[in-house]
Amino acid sequence: MQIARSIQEISLDLSQGCCVTIGNFDGVHNGHRKLINRAKEKAASMGVPSVVVTFCPHPLKVLAGSHAPALITDYEKKLDLLEKIGVDLVLLLEFTRELAALEPEEFVKSILVDELKMKELVVGYDYAFGKGRKGNFELLSALGEKYGYGIERLDPVMIGDAIVSSTRIRDLIKAGKVWDVRPLMDRFYIIRGTVIHGMDRGGKLLGFPTANMRVRDELHPKPGVYATWAELDGEVYQAVTNIGYNPTFGNDEISVETFILDFDADIYGWELRLNFVARMRDEKKFSGLDELIEQITNDVTLARQLLDAPEARL
């Protein structure tokens, strides 16, 4: 897969045209995958490359500023997921207010038609872009007749009587309903970060040494205790992860701490990936260390049971 951050960076031969799908693809969920796979199918049948056009930063980061939603996937993770799907080219365009102000026809002609030589376009059921979101399916169809490309609009993917969408996934994660996210994404929700030094209470005081993370991802599950899969250096381990403020110790800042089961190694500075499988309980303040240790022991027992279930496997 080639990644280009401008038209000038494209080295792929597009002289015979291409099949394009376009969108933000935050989360690369099952609805997005349906679009991208359809673009791949059409590209293969035509003998031309498949192209995903997306934007960085997310348009709402520019247009809504601090009111923009947290991203489900950062750009590194999104590009990794797109590569696994197997598209030929990802054009990652810089999103600016100037780009937002373009009339839809200008964007279609100057970028999709003149530069990418687009022959087919695949869009989602509700796709619209450009100034005033005037670039809807009806306009794109009319422009297709004018500039000689075909267009196909796909129906939404439905799971549980509701549309699979980035908003739905984001809401589930923020509510701690991580188990419900997997069928929408075909994977568990993942956060990534570097293992850093914490307060060192887990091992010394409690007997449960924890890996503290400096998290890169914007979107965190609701504070609480979770059964997770921890990925370290290509190996996968069962784990218990606490997201929150450690009320027993009166912390003020949110933290992500993971007790990796059946594991004992110095991993400071390592990259850690956490796959969130199920939320086990809320955070709570305990009367003392004995009560906290008893609860953590129970958490470990429950996490093993949950993660041993066939449907919880990675």
C-alpha positions as a printed Julia matrix, in Angstrom:
314×3 Matrix{Float64}:
   0.0     0.0     0.0
   1.3     3.43   -0.91
   0.6     6.36    1.41
   0.68    9.81   -0.17
   0.13   13.05    1.72
  -0.23   15.1    -1.44
  -0.94   14.53   -5.11
   2.75   15.15   -5.82
   3.79   12.17   -3.65
   1.78    9.63   -5.65
   4.03    7.22   -7.54
   1.34    4.66   -8.4
   0.41    4.47  -12.09
  -3.08    5.96  -12.39
  -2.99    6.47  -16.14
  -5.77    3.92  -16.67
  -7.87    5.39  -13.87
  -8.79    4.12  -10.42
 -11.7     3.31   -8.15
 -12.05    5.69   -5.21
 -13.82    5.71   -1.89
 -13.64    8.8     0.25
 -14.31    9.59    3.9
 -12.81   10.14    7.34
 -12.93    6.44    8.28
 -12.41    7.07   12.0
 -12.33    3.62   13.57
 -12.23    1.77   10.23
 -15.35   -0.05   11.43
 -17.49   -2.57    9.55
 -19.38    0.14    7.68
 -16.09    1.6     6.45
 -14.74   -1.85    5.6
 -17.79   -2.54    3.44
 -17.08    0.62    1.42
 -13.38   -0.07    1.08
 -13.84   -3.7     0.13
 -16.43   -2.74   -2.48
 -13.97   -0.23   -3.96
 -11.34   -2.99   -4.03
 -13.74   -5.36   -5.81
 -14.65   -2.81   -8.45
 -11.03   -1.8    -8.95
 -10.01   -5.44   -9.44
 -12.79   -6.03  -11.98
 -11.64   -2.96  -13.94
  -7.93   -3.74  -13.64
  -7.16   -0.4   -11.95
  -5.86    0.57   -8.49
  -8.11    1.02   -5.45
  -7.75    4.39   -3.75
  -8.9     5.61   -0.34
  -9.06    9.39    0.02
  -9.11   10.59    3.6
  -8.1    13.66    5.6
  -5.69   14.75    8.31
  -6.55   16.29   10.67
 -10.13   15.08   10.96
 -12.31   17.86    9.48
 -14.07   18.43   12.8
 -10.71   19.17   14.44
 -10.48   22.15   12.1
 -14.13   23.18   11.92
 -15.24   22.47   15.52
 -11.95   22.93   17.39
 -12.17   21.88   21.04
 -15.74   20.66   20.48
 -14.58   17.96   18.04
 -15.07   14.38   19.27
 -12.11   12.29   20.37
 -10.74   10.11   17.61
 -11.35    6.36   17.78
  -8.18    5.74   15.8
  -5.21    8.04   15.38
  -3.65    8.27   11.92
  -0.94    5.7    12.55
  -3.53    3.13   13.63
  -5.93    4.05   10.82
  -3.26    3.63    8.17
  -2.25    0.28    9.67
  -5.86   -0.93    9.48
  -6.23    0.28    5.89
  -3.05   -1.55    4.92
  -4.43   -4.76    6.41
  -7.54   -4.39    4.23
  -5.24   -4.23    1.23
  -5.94   -1.03   -0.7
  -3.4     0.13   -3.26
  -3.21    3.81   -2.34
  -4.23    6.0     0.58
  -4.27    9.7    -0.24
  -4.11   11.47    3.12
  -4.98   15.06    2.3
  -4.3    17.89    4.72
  -7.66   19.29    5.77
  -7.71   23.08    5.97
 -10.37   25.75    6.02
  -9.4    26.5     2.43
 -10.12   22.91    1.44
 -13.41   23.05    3.36
 -14.41   26.15    1.4
 -13.99   24.48   -2.0
 -17.15   23.99   -3.98
 -17.83   20.25   -4.41
 -17.44   20.37   -8.19
 -14.04   22.03   -7.9
 -12.84   19.28   -5.53
 -14.19   16.52   -7.75
 -12.73   17.92  -10.96
  -9.35   19.13   -9.71
  -8.46   16.21   -7.43
 -10.59   13.17   -8.18
 -10.93   13.52  -11.96
  -7.92   15.51  -13.18
  -5.32   14.15  -10.76
  -6.53   10.67   -9.78
  -8.19    9.91  -13.14
 -11.11    8.43  -11.18
 -13.34    6.04  -13.14
 -15.53    4.77  -10.29
 -16.55    6.25   -6.93
 -18.03    4.31   -3.99
 -19.71    6.32   -1.22
 -21.68    5.64    1.92
 -25.41    6.06    2.33
 -25.1     9.5     3.99
 -21.91   10.85    2.44
 -21.69   14.59    1.77
 -18.71   16.92    1.54
 -17.55   20.33    0.48
 -18.8    23.8     1.22
 -22.19   23.58    2.92
 -22.02   19.77    2.53
 -23.46   20.24   -0.94
 -21.45   17.34   -2.34
 -24.17   14.73   -1.81
 -25.01   11.64   -3.85
 -27.29   13.51   -6.23
 -24.63   16.08   -7.07
 -21.89   13.44   -7.32
 -24.09   11.47   -9.73
 -24.66   14.53  -11.9
 -20.94   15.27  -11.9
 -20.29   11.64  -12.85
 -22.33   12.11  -16.0
 -20.43   15.32  -16.73
 -16.92   14.01  -16.1
 -17.33   10.38  -17.06
 -17.12    8.37  -13.85
 -19.53    5.88  -12.33
 -20.82    6.07   -8.79
 -22.3     3.56   -6.37
 -23.92    4.31   -3.02
 -23.94    1.53   -0.42
 -26.58    0.93    2.21
 -25.54    1.19    5.87
 -24.32   -1.83    7.8
 -26.84   -2.71   10.52
 -25.99   -4.59   13.72
 -28.5    -4.91   16.53
 -31.17   -2.88   14.71
 -28.89    0.15   14.56
 -26.46    1.57   12.02
 -22.76    0.9    12.52
 -21.2     4.35   12.83
 -18.22    6.05   14.42
 -20.59    7.99   16.69
 -22.22    4.8    17.96
 -18.83    3.19   18.63
 -17.52    6.31   20.36
 -20.58    6.45   22.62
 -20.24    2.78   23.57
 -16.57    3.2    24.47
 -17.24    6.28   26.57
 -20.01    4.35   28.36
 -17.62    1.48   29.1
 -19.59   -0.96   26.92
 -16.46   -2.29   25.28
 -17.88   -5.79   24.75
 -20.55   -4.31   22.47
 -17.92   -2.62   20.31
 -16.31   -5.77   18.93
 -19.08   -6.79   16.48
 -19.12   -3.25   15.1
 -15.36   -3.21   14.46
 -14.48   -6.92   14.16
 -11.91   -6.33   16.88
 -11.71   -5.16   20.46
 -11.09   -1.49   21.14
  -7.38   -0.85   21.57
  -5.41    1.88   23.3
  -1.65    2.12   22.99
   1.1     3.79   24.88
   4.48    3.61   26.54
   5.02    1.98   29.94
   6.17    4.64   32.42
   7.06    4.82   36.1
   4.04    5.29   38.36
   3.68    5.54   42.13
   5.01    1.96   42.53
   2.19    1.04   44.9
   0.9    -1.98   42.98
   3.86   -4.24   43.63
   5.25   -2.97   46.93
   1.98   -2.38   48.79
  -0.48   -4.7    47.11
   1.47   -7.54   45.53
   0.02   -6.76   42.1
   2.66   -4.83   40.1
   1.05   -2.7    37.43
   2.26   -1.25   34.16
   1.39    2.44   33.99
   0.86    3.88   30.53
   1.41    7.19   28.82
  -1.5     6.77   26.41
  -1.36    8.12   22.85
  -5.01    7.58   21.95
  -7.57   10.33   22.5
 -10.53    8.13   23.4
 -10.51    6.27   26.74
 -13.16    3.85   27.99
 -15.22    4.96   30.96
 -13.29    4.8    34.26
 -13.51    1.37   35.82
 -11.85   -2.04   35.92
 -11.62   -4.09   32.71
 -10.58   -7.53   31.54
  -8.04   -6.88   28.79
  -5.55   -8.56   26.51
  -2.11   -6.97   26.83
   0.21   -7.1    23.83
   3.93   -6.71   24.47
   6.66   -7.31   21.92
   4.47   -9.62   19.87
   3.25  -11.68   22.84
  -0.28  -11.61   24.28
  -1.16  -11.88   27.98
  -4.33  -11.83   30.04
  -4.59   -8.67   32.11
  -6.69   -6.5    34.41
  -6.72   -2.79   33.6
  -7.87    0.05   35.83
  -8.79    3.37   34.23
  -9.47    6.11   36.73
  -8.28    8.07   39.71
  -7.42    5.4    42.3
  -9.84    6.87   44.87
  -8.4     4.79   47.72
  -5.17    6.77   47.31
  -6.83   10.1    46.47
  -5.29   10.63   43.03
  -6.3    13.75   41.08
  -5.22   12.72   37.57
  -6.67    9.92   35.49
  -4.35    6.97   34.94
  -4.28    3.7    33.04
  -2.72    0.87   35.05
  -2.53   -2.78   34.01
  -1.73   -5.88   36.02
  -0.44   -8.41   33.48
  -1.26  -11.92   34.63
   1.49  -14.57   34.86
   4.13  -12.05   33.83
   7.2   -10.69   35.58
   9.64   -8.5    33.66
  10.97   -4.96   33.6
   9.08   -3.31   30.74
   9.63    0.4    31.4
   9.82    2.18   28.07
   8.11   -0.65   26.19
   5.16   -0.19   23.85
   1.96   -1.67   25.33
  -1.3    -2.33   23.5
  -4.45   -3.03   25.49
  -7.45   -4.76   23.94
 -10.54   -3.98   26.05
 -12.75   -7.05   26.33
 -15.23   -6.43   29.18
 -15.89   -3.93   31.93
 -16.01   -5.72   35.29
 -16.87   -2.98   37.75
 -16.75    0.68   38.7
 -13.86    2.17   40.59
 -14.55    2.42   44.29
 -12.87    3.68   47.42
 -11.85    0.93   49.82
 -11.56    1.11   53.58
  -7.99   -0.14   53.54
  -5.36   -2.23   51.81
  -6.8    -5.59   52.88
 -10.16   -4.84   51.3
  -8.46   -3.54   48.13
  -6.23   -6.62   47.85
  -9.26   -8.9    48.25
 -11.1    -7.02   45.48
  -8.12   -7.16   43.11
  -7.84  -10.9    43.74
 -11.5   -11.27   42.8
 -10.94   -9.09   39.73
  -8.13  -11.36   38.56
 -10.3   -14.46   39.01
 -13.16  -12.91   37.04
 -10.83  -11.63   34.31
  -9.43  -15.13   33.79
 -12.95  -16.52   33.45
 -13.98  -13.85   30.96
 -10.82  -14.06   28.86
 -10.86  -17.87   28.77
 -14.23  -17.8    26.98
 -13.87  -18.68   23.25
 -15.7   -15.54   22.17
 -13.21  -13.38   24.1
 -10.13  -14.61   22.23
  -8.16  -12.25   20.05
